[in-house]
Amino acid sequence: MQLTQGAIKEMVDGRGPRGGGQPFRLQVLGTKAVNNEAGAQRVKILLSDGAHAVSTLAAGGVSVSALTDNTIVDVTETALSQSAAKKRPSIVLLGLRVVSQWGEKIGDPVTLTIERQAPQAAGGYGAQPAQNTYGAPPVQNAYGAPPVQNAYGAPPVQNVYGAPPQN
């Protein structure tokens, strides 16, 4: 059985399959019922791509009754979720379909963990400065950075669209 190589790393990096895209073919290594913060029962599923494994959570509407150890599944949609109470993000399975039962574990997967990531929103912490596409130097990232100033005592720089400096 051919599993999707590199799928676990993609999911850990937040680049799992989206609805309508190519599903990731993975193997279920185990399942476990757990209670979330609200007390609702959820199912943790350990998934493997043959090289790596990661613990995931099945969303409320995902059917997990047919999942047993070594089942081959197509993961059709995932999301990376972070709650304030948890130490690290979780991969939530939003779409899952059973392909077949398999007799044994495929490969020798190493379990990966998901680390808390800094926000990457535009203009937020960790954002890259805007780039000027017309050949000008990059714009300074103003968020939290000190303002750019001229050397002490130097006249202010005036550049009017390529005009020579005026004395």
Phi, psi and chi 1 to 4 in degrees:
 res  aa     phi    psi   chi1   chi2   chi3   chi4
   1 MET       -  130.6  177.3   64.0   60.1      -
   2 GLN   -93.4  118.5 -176.2   68.6   28.3      -
   3 LEU   -94.6  161.4  -57.7  177.7      -      -
   4 THR   -77.0  108.1  -54.9      -      -      -
   5 GLN   -65.7  135.4  -65.8 -179.4  -11.6      -
   6 GLY    79.8    2.0      -      -      -      -
   7 ALA   -65.0  -38.2      -      -      -      -
   8 ILE   -65.5  -44.3  -62.7  -62.0      -      -
   9 LYS   -61.9  -38.9  -78.9 -168.2  172.5 -175.0
  10 GLU   -61.1  -44.1  -68.0  -72.3  -44.0      -
  11 MET   -66.4  -41.1  -71.4  169.6   43.1      -
  12 VAL   -62.9  -34.0  166.7      -      -      -
  13 ASP   -82.8    4.1  -69.9  -20.6      -      -
  14 GLY    81.7   16.0      -      -      -      -
  15 ARG  -114.7   45.6  -64.5 -172.3  -53.2  -95.7
  16 GLY   -74.6  175.5      -      -      -      -
  17 PRO   -65.4  147.2   21.4  -28.2      -      -
  18 ARG  -110.2  157.8  -57.9  -73.9  178.6 -131.9
  19 GLY   -52.9  131.4      -      -      -      -
  20 GLY    89.3  -13.1      -      -      -      -
  21 GLY   -88.8 -173.6      -      -      -      -
  22 GLN   -70.7  123.6 -176.1   69.9   23.6      -
  23 PRO   -73.3  159.1   25.0  -30.3      -      -
  24 PHE   -95.0  126.1  -72.4  170.1      -      -
  25 ARG   -89.8  118.2  180.0  145.6  -59.2  166.5
  26 LEU  -134.1  170.2  -59.4  169.6      -      -
  27 GLN  -116.0  136.1 -175.4  176.3   36.3      -
  28 VAL   -82.0  121.4  174.3      -      -      -
  29 LEU   -95.3  -19.1  -61.7 -177.6      -      -
  30 GLY   179.0  159.7      -      -      -      -
  31 THR  -133.1  155.1   59.8      -      -      -
  32 LYS  -154.2  131.6  178.2 -179.1  177.0 -177.6
  33 ALA   -80.3  133.1      -      -      -      -
  34 VAL  -136.8  161.0  -65.0      -      -      -
  35 ASN  -104.6  135.6  -68.2  -33.9      -      -
  36 ASN   -85.0 -176.0   66.5    8.1      -      -
  37 GLU   -58.7  -31.3  -65.7   91.5   20.8      -
  38 ALA   -85.3   -2.5      -      -      -      -
  39 GLY    90.5   -1.9      -      -      -      -
  40 ALA   -77.1  143.2      -      -      -      -
  41 GLN   -81.3  132.5 -168.4  172.1   44.0      -
  42 ARG  -126.2  169.6  -57.1  -75.7  -69.1  -87.5
  43 VAL  -118.7  124.3  177.8      -      -      -
  44 LYS   -86.6  135.6  -90.0 -177.2  133.9  173.8
  45 ILE  -127.2  124.7  -56.7  170.6      -      -
  46 LEU   -89.8  115.0 -176.2   62.3      -      -
  47 LEU  -109.2  149.5  -69.1  174.7      -      -
  48 SER  -135.8  146.6  165.3      -      -      -
  49 ASP  -108.1   13.9   62.6    7.1      -      -
  50 GLY    97.7  -30.8      -      -      -      -
  51 ALA  -108.8  -36.3      -      -      -      -
  52 HIS  -131.6  157.2  -62.6   97.9      -      -
  53 ALA  -134.9  154.1      -      -      -      -
  54 VAL  -150.3  147.2   70.6      -      -      -
  55 SER   -84.9  133.0 -179.0      -      -      -
  56 THR  -128.7  167.7   62.2      -      -      -
  57 LEU  -118.2  134.9  -83.2  173.9      -      -
  58 ALA   -82.0  133.1      -      -      -      -
  59 ALA   -66.2  161.3      -      -      -      -
  60 GLY   -54.2  -36.8      -      -      -      -
  61 GLY   -88.4    1.1      -      -      -      -
  62 VAL   -86.3  127.3  173.4      -      -      -
  63 SER   -79.0  123.7  175.2      -      -      -
  64 VAL  -120.6    8.1  -65.2      -      -      -
  65 SER   -62.8  -31.0   59.8      -      -      -
  66 ALA   -89.8    2.4      -      -      -      -
  67 LEU   -84.3  123.5  -64.0 -177.7      -      -
  68 THR  -129.0  170.1   59.0      -      -      -
  69 ASP   -56.2  138.3  -70.0    1.3      -      -
  70 ASN    74.6    8.7  -57.3  -37.1      -      -
  71 THR   -65.7  139.1  -60.3      -      -      -
  72 ILE   -94.3  130.3  -55.6  -61.5      -      -
  73 VAL  -131.3  157.1  -64.3      -      -      -
  74 ASP  -105.2  119.5  -82.0  -14.2      -      -
  75 VAL   -91.1  116.7  174.5      -      -      -
  76 THR   -97.7  -21.4   57.0      -      -      -
  77 GLU  -159.0  137.1 -171.0  170.5    3.0      -
  78 THR  -135.7  164.9   63.7      -      -      -
  79 ALA  -144.5  148.5      -      -      -      -
  80 LEU   -97.3  121.1 -154.3   52.8      -      -
  81 SER  -119.7  139.9  172.9      -      -      -
  82 GLN  -131.0  117.7  172.7   76.0   50.4      -
  83 SER  -101.4  154.2   70.2      -      -      -
  84 ALA   -64.1  -29.7      -      -      -      -
  85 ALA   -78.5  -22.9      -      -      -      -
  86 LYS   -87.6  151.8  -68.9 -163.7  170.7 -160.7
  87 LYS   -77.5  -26.5  -66.0  178.8 -176.0  173.1
  88 ARG  -146.1  161.9   56.2 -178.8  165.4 -129.5
  89 PRO   -66.2  162.6  -13.4   23.5      -      -
  90 SER  -122.2  147.3  -60.1      -      -      -
  91 ILE   -91.3  122.1  -63.2  172.2      -      -
  92 VAL  -105.2  127.7  178.9      -      -      -
  93 LEU   -87.3  115.2  -58.9  175.3      -      -
  94 LEU   -96.4  -21.9  -56.7  172.9      -      -
  95 GLY  -144.7  129.9      -      -      -      -
  96 LEU  -150.4  135.7 -179.0   75.2      -      -
  97 ARG  -137.6  132.6  143.1  177.7   95.5 -122.7
  98 VAL   -74.8  130.9  173.1      -      -      -
  99 VAL   -98.4  -53.4  174.5      -      -      -
 100 SER  -165.6  167.3   65.8      -      -      -
 101 GLN   -91.5  144.9  -59.4  -62.2  -34.8      -
 102 TRP  -128.3  145.0 -161.4 -105.5      -      -
 103 GLY   -76.4  -22.6      -      -      -      -
 104 GLU  -150.7  167.0   60.1 -173.3  -10.8      -
 105 LYS   -69.8  137.5  179.3  170.8   64.6  169.0
 106 ILE   -94.7  126.5  -62.3  172.8      -      -
 107 GLY    74.2 -165.8      -      -      -      -
 108 ASP  -132.5   73.1 -169.5   18.6      -      -
 109 PRO   -69.3  145.8   23.4  -30.4      -      -
 110 VAL  -101.4  131.2  175.3      -      -      -
 111 THR   -76.3  129.5  -58.0      -      -      -
 112 LEU  -102.1  153.0  -61.1  179.3      -      -
 113 THR  -116.5  155.3   57.5      -      -      -
 114 ILE   -99.0  125.9  -53.1  167.8      -      -
 115 GLU   -94.8  150.6  -60.3  -59.3  -36.3      -
 116 ARG   -63.6  133.4 -175.9 -177.0  -63.1 -106.1
 117 GLN  -111.6  146.0  -61.5  175.6   -4.6      -
 118 ALA   -68.1  147.5      -      -      -      -
 119 PRO   -60.0  142.1    3.2   -4.2      -      -
 120 GLN  -119.8   24.5  -65.0  -65.0  -40.1      -
 121 ALA   -65.6  152.1      -      -      -      -
 122 ALA   -59.2  127.8      -      -      -      -
 123 GLY    79.5   -2.6      -      -      -      -
 124 GLY   -92.3 -169.0      -      -      -      -
 125 TYR   -58.7  129.6  174.9   76.4      -      -
 126 GLY    88.0   -2.6      -      -      -      -
 127 ALA   -71.3  147.2      -      -      -      -
 128 GLN   -83.0  147.8  -64.3  -64.7  -42.4      -
 129 PRO   -62.2  151.3   -7.3   11.4      -      -
 130 ALA   -65.3  145.4      -      -      -      -
 131 GLN  -107.5  136.5  -63.9  -67.0  -40.2      -
 132 ASN   -88.3  121.2 -175.3  -28.5      -      -
 133 THR   -81.4   -0.9   57.9      -      -      -
 134 TYR   -99.9   19.8  -63.6  105.0      -      -
 135 GLY    92.6   -4.3      -      -      -      -
 136 ALA   -74.5  159.7      -      -      -      -
 137 PRO   -63.1  159.2   13.7  -19.9      -      -
 138 PRO   -59.8  147.2   -9.6   14.9      -      -
 139 VAL   -74.6  138.9  176.7      -      -      -
 140 GLN   -67.6  140.8  -68.3  -67.7  -32.0      -
 141 ASN   -77.9  107.9 -174.1   -4.5      -      -
 142 ALA   -77.4  -18.3      -      -      -      -
 143 TYR   -67.5  106.4 -176.8   77.2      -      -
 144 GLY    78.1   -5.0      -      -      -      -
 145 ALA   -92.4  145.1      -      -      -      -
 146 PRO   -67.4  150.8   22.3  -29.6      -      -
 147 PRO   -65.1  146.7   19.8  -27.7      -      -
 148 VAL   -75.2  129.0  177.2      -      -      -
 149 GLN  -127.5  155.3  -63.6 -176.3    1.7      -
 150 ASN   -76.5  164.1  -66.5  -33.9      -      -
 151 ALA   -61.7  150.0      -      -      -      -
 152 TYR   -55.5  125.4  179.8   74.1      -      -
 153 GLY    84.3   -7.9      -      -      -      -
 154 ALA   -79.1  147.3      -      -      -      -
 155 PRO   -67.7  153.5   23.5  -30.9      -      -
 156 PRO   -62.8  146.3   14.9  -20.8      -      -
 157 VAL   -79.5  128.4  175.9      -      -      -
 158 GLN  -126.5  117.8  -64.4  179.7   -1.8      -
 159 ASN  -130.8  108.3 -174.2   -1.7      -      -
 160 VAL  -101.3   85.8 -177.0      -      -      -
 161 TYR    45.3   53.2  -60.1  104.0      -      -
 162 GLY    89.0   -0.7      -      -      -      -
 163 ALA   -68.2  147.9      -      -      -      -
 164 PRO   -66.7  150.1   19.2  -27.0      -      -
 165 PRO   -60.4  144.0    4.5   -6.0      -      -
 166 GLN   -99.0  139.8  -63.0  178.9    0.4      -
 167 ASN   -98.4      -  -65.8  -24.4      -      -
